[in-house]
Structure formats: structure tokens, C-alpha cells
Amino acid sequence: MLLYLHIPFCDSKCHYCAFNSYTHLHALIHDYMKAICRQFEREIERFELREGIFETLFIGGGTPSCVAPSLYDDFFAQIKPFLSKDAEITTEANPNSASPKWLEGMRERGVNRISFGVQSFDEKKLRFLNRAHTPLQAEEALKNASKIGFENLSLDLIYGTLEDSRSLLKHDLDQAFELPISHLSAYHLTIEENTPFYTTPQVRTEDDDLAYWFVDQIIQRGLPQYEISNFSHTPSLHNMGYWKYKNYLGIGTGSVGFLKDRRFYTHHDPATYISNPIFRKEELLTTQHIKEEKILLGLRSLVGFDFSLLNTQEKERVQTLIDTKKLYILNGRIHNPNFFLADEIALYIIL
């Protein structure tokens, strides 16, 4: 089972960001960190949690590095009995707020993996995205984390923007691979509603050749692709848990939980969440819905999906795709050699 904690506070709002995050609500941090403990206490009964059940914890946001390590103490003490002995404990961080003191504090509290939101090492592109850090701050943050003792380090890059060219992206990769990373996430820019970029959709480019080239460059530099946006010899166990359709508990405002055939949603607004952190709305998933999600997630990753999920007509469609080498079967599971085509292949199979 997976555990996710959402921190909605941020240094600044990036032009592409549609996440549940806020730059003006830092006064709520103390009350919020108390509220997440109240929610978790209730979820122990709801999810019938037992000792050692969580194989991963992922702290995302927002910007978890906005919150002082000491303010996580009560939450870590509360969840400790429920974490497996060798749990992967990840936190996201922004280079400008992940100071050596913050990194040391989080490591002392058991965090063993850091995912840095870098996005680019090009100053102009960082301004274009409205990132709050500089290229130098990104480099220093990664190096500091390594010196402090973190061996499992990841960074994010964004591509598919109006600023991008092969030379710019090559520079980003040159810089990234000079740093002590074991994992890289490469996200194609998406245009979401209620973001500054939504009114200027032309900032996103649809250049398939550039996308394939960029992914190939990452692979050639030594990090294999295990999911449409992620590359590593040691995949994130938390990421893989989602693709494997494992149960997960979501703590915090706007977080989502999943158990068997139900999803659970908390209040989206931080102040409302703080006033009632034990609230949740349930969604019952149909058997067909679950099957479709397993197929789509499997096609976007190395996980694949079980051939036995399919009905007769769907099996015939899959066989056609196998015959044309768009899919392959291994140990009874269907796999996709081109993650970029996952959505189109999934629609062909299930419709």
C-alpha cells in the first residue's frame, strides 16, 4: 500500500501549474500540519491499517520544502508504526527552499529520496515558466543533498515549450547528468485551465520529433525509460505502485485515496480542510472503469496489463496489435514498446 501526503503551500506559482497549491496561505501551515494528523488518525480505522502496511511515503505539493522539518515531526511519529522497515520515503523540493539545513532535517526524519523540481537549467526558460530558482541554485541543491547523504536523487525537466530547441534541451541534459542523480522525470508541457498559460496556448509546441529525440537522449545517457515520463535503473517504488494499481491513502487537502473499488476525496480548499480534515467523498468504481484504468496505466509503463482482463473482441484487437508489432506479450501480460502511443492504443482496445 502507498501513502501520499499533500503540502499545498508554495514559494511561487508557475505559469503551467494547475496543482492544488497556494503562495498566500503560509499562515495556515501550523494548523494544516495538525489537521493532517487528525485525518490520518481517522484513516487508521477507515482503511483498516496495520503495522508495516505502507511500502512508500511520497510528500508532494505544492512545495514540501516550504515547511520546516520540525513541523513534520508529529506526522512522522504517527505514521512510523505503519511504515515497512525498508519503506521508500520521498519528498519533493524546490532548489531555492531546499537549504542544507532543511535537507539535513528531512534526512534525520527518515526521508531517503528527494525529487527536485528543476524544470530547466536555462535562465530564460526558467523565467518563462515563472520558476523561483536559478540554474546555480538547482545545481547546488542537488550537490548539497548528495553531500548530506542522499543516494536516491531525482530531478524534473519540462520540454515541449516555445523556448525549446535541441541545443537548449541538450544543455539541460548535459547539466542534469553532471549531477548525482539516479532518476530523471521528463514532463511534456500541458496546458491546464485556470493557469496563466491557458490564455496563451501557443507557448506549447507539438513537435513529435523533438519529443522522441529528447527521450532517446535520456536513454542513451544511461537511464532506461520505465514509464512515459520517468527514467531510472531504480524506478520509484511509489510511481510503480500507481501503475500496478495498488491501494493508496491520500492525506491532505485535495488528496485522493483508493481502496479496492473506491476512491476517496478530501476537501480541496486548505481552510475548509483544516476545519474538517476527516471529511471524505466516496466514488464507487465499476468493474469496467477499473479494467480501463489498468489497461491505460499498464500501457504507459513497463507494468503492462494482464491479457485475461480482456473480453473476446478486445483480445482480437490486441492480437492485431501484436501481429503489427505495436504490442507484445510476455508471461501473460501485454506490453507497449512506445509509451507515447498509450492513449491511442488503449482507446482502440476498449472501444
N, C-alpha and C positions, 0 to 999 in steps of 0.2 A: 504494500500500500504506500501511496505517496502523500506527502504533506506540503501544502503551499501556504505561505504567509504573504499577504499583500501589504506593502507600505505605500500609501497614496501621496506622500509628500515628495516634492521635487525642488531642485535648485532653480530650474528654468523650464519653460515649456517649449519643446522642439516643434518646429513647424509641421512635422509629419505625425506628431503623437496624438493618438486617439485613446490612449490608456486612461484609466481612472486615476488621474494624478493632478495635484494642485500645488501651486507655488505660494499661495497666500494663506494657507491654513496651518502653518507651523505651530501656532499657539495651541493647537489641539493635540500635539504629539504625546504629551504625558497621559492625557485622558484616553487617547487611542490605544496606547500600549497596555493600559489597564483593561480596556474593552476586549482586546484580543484574547486575554487570559480568561475573561468571563465567557467568551464564546467557546474557547477550547474546553473549558470545564463542562459545558453543556454537551459538547460533541462527543465526549468520552462515552456517555450513555447512548446517544443517538446512533453512533457508529459502532457501538459495542467494542470499543478499543481495548486492546490487551497489551501487555508489556512486549516491547520489541517489534511492534507491528509495522512501524514506518521504516522503510529501507532508504528513503530520501527525505530531505527537507530542502525546499527551494524558497528563498526570500527574494521576492521580486517587487517591482513597483511601476511607476514612481522611482524613487531613489533611496534604497535602503541605507546608503552611506550618509543620508541626511540625519539619521537617528543615531545618537551616541550609543556605543556598545553597552554601557551600563543600563540603558533603558530596555534592552532586550533580556536582562537578567531573569525577571520573573517568568517570562515566556519560556526561556530555555530550561529553567528549573522545573517548570510544569510539564514540558514535553519529554524531558530526559528519560523517564522510565519507558516511554513508548517508542523510543528510537532504537533501532537494531544496533548491535555492538559496532558494526563497521559501516554505519549509515553515511551516505554521501550528503554533506551539508553545504549547500551552495548559497551564496548571496550575490546579487547584482550590486554594482558600484559604479559611480561616475568618477573619472580621473580627478576632477577638481575637488571633490569632497572626500575621497578615499585617502586620507592622510596616513602617514606611517602609524600614528597613534591609533587611528580608527582600525586599520588593518590588524595591528597587534592585538587590540581589544577583541576583535571578532574571532581571531585565531584562538585566543585564550578561552573563548566561549564555545569552542568546538567546530567552528567553520573550517572546512578543509578544501573548499573550492570557491574561486572568485570568478565572476563573469563581468568583465569591464565593458561598459557602453562607450566604445571609442568612435565608431562610425567612419572616421577618416583621419588620415594624418596630414591632410591638406588644409591649410588655414582658411582659404577662400571657401572651400566646400563646407567646413565646419560652421562658418558664418552663415552660409546659405541655408544650412539645416537648423540654425539657431542653437547650436551646441554651446555649452557653457565652459568648455575646456579648450586648451591649446594642444597642438601636437606634442610639445615638450612635456606637458602635464601627463598626457597619456603614456608616454614612454617612461616617465619617472614613476608613475603609479604601478605599472607592471613590474619594473625593476625592484621597487620597494617591496612589493608583495613577495617576490621571489626571495629577496634577501631575508625577509621575515620568516620564511619557511614554507610558504605555499608552493606546492609542487604541481597542483592541478589548476592551471590558469587558462582562462578563455577571454577572447575579445570579439566584439561585434563589429562588422563593417556593413555599410549600406552601399548598394550600387543601383544603377538604373535611374540616376538623376540627370538633370540637364547639364550638370557640371562634368559628368563623367566622360572619360576617354580611356583608351588603352594605356596611355602613358600615365594618367593620373592613378588609375586602378593598379597598375604595376608598381607605382611608387607606394601606394597603400600596402600592398602585399610585401614589398621589399622591407618596409618598416616593421610590419607585423611579424615577419619571420625572423627578424633580428632580435625579437624579444622572447622571453622564456615562456612561450605559450605551448599548451598541449592540445588546444581545442580552438576552433575558429567558427564563428557563425557569420554567414553572409546573407543578408536580407535584401531582397529586391524592394525598392521603394513602392509602397502602396499609398494611394490617395484615399483618405478616410473623411467622412463627413465631420463637420464641426472642428476642422483643423485649418490653420492658415493656408496650407497647400490646396485645400479643397476648392478655393476660388481661383487657383492658378494651376489647373491640372497639367498644363504644358510643361511643368517642372519635371515630370516623369517621362522617361523615354521608353519606347517599346523596341528595343534592339536585341533580338534573339541571338544574333551572332556574338554580341558583346557579352551577353549573359552566359552563353556556353563557353566562350573563351575564358571568362573570369573563373568559372567553376573548374575548368580544366587546369588553369594556372594554379589554383589551390591544391588540386590533387597532385599535379606534377611536383609541387614543392614538398610533398610528403604527407599530407593529411587526407586520408580517404573520406569520401562522402558517405555518411550513413543515414542521412535524411535530407530532404530538399534544401534546407538552409544550414546544415551543420556538418562539420568535418572534424574527424579525430580518429586516432588509433584507440583511444579510450573514450568511447561515447559517454555523454552524460546519462547516468542511470535514471535521472528524473525525466529527461527528454524521452528516453526509450520506454519508460513506464507508460507515458501517454500513448505512444504508438502501439504498445502492446495491450492497450485498453484495460490497464489496471485501475482499481479503485483509488480515489484520491479525496483528500479532505482539504477544503479551502477555508482559510482563516483570514478575516479582514474584510474591509469594505469592498463590495463588488466582486468578491471571490466566488468561485464555483467549486462545488464538491460533486462527487459521483460515487454511487454505490449500487452495484448490480444493474438495476434498470431505472435508476432515478438520478436526477440532477438536483442540486440544492443551491439556491442563490441567496446571498445576503443583501442588506441594504446597500445601494450604490453610493449614496451621499455620506461622507465621513461623519458629519454631525448627527445625522439620523442613525447611523450605525452605532456610534458611541452611546446614544440614548437607549438603544435596544439591540445589543450585539447577538442576542440569542434568536432573533427573528430569522426565519428562512422560508423561502418559497420553493415548493417542490414541483418538479416536472417529471412525469412518467413517460419513459421512452418505450416505443413499440418495438417489437422484435425486428420489424423491417428497418426501423430507424437505426437500431444498434448494428444490424448487418451492414447497412450502407456506410456507417461511420467506420466500422472495422475494415471494410474494403478500401475506403478512401485513405485512411491513416496508413494502412499497410502498403498501399501503392506509393505513398510519399516517403517511404523509408525502407530500410533493409528488412524490416519485420515481415512484410508481405501479409497474406491472409490465407486462411485455411480453405482449400478447394471445396471441402464438404459444406461450406456455408451456402453454396450456390444451388439454385434450382436447375432443372434440366436445360432450359433455354439459356440461362446465364453461363452454364458450363460450356455450351456450344459456342457462345460468343468468346469466352476465354480461350477455348481451343483454337478458334480462328486467329486470335492474337498471338497465341503460342506458335502457330504454324507460320505466321509472318514475322516472328522473332521480336514482337513488341512486348511480349511477356515470356517468362519461363517458369517451369515448375521444379521445385526442389523439396524432397521429403514431404510431399503432400501440400506444400504451400506455394502460392502464386507470388512471383516476384516481378518487379518492374525495373528494367535497366535504365530507364530515363525518367527521373522523378519530375522533370518539368511537364511531362505529359500525364501526370497522375490524375488530374481532374477530368480531362477528356476521356481517358481510358475508363475511369470509374463510371462516368455517365453512360458510356457505350455498354458497359456490362450490366448496369442495373435498370436502364430504361428501355 
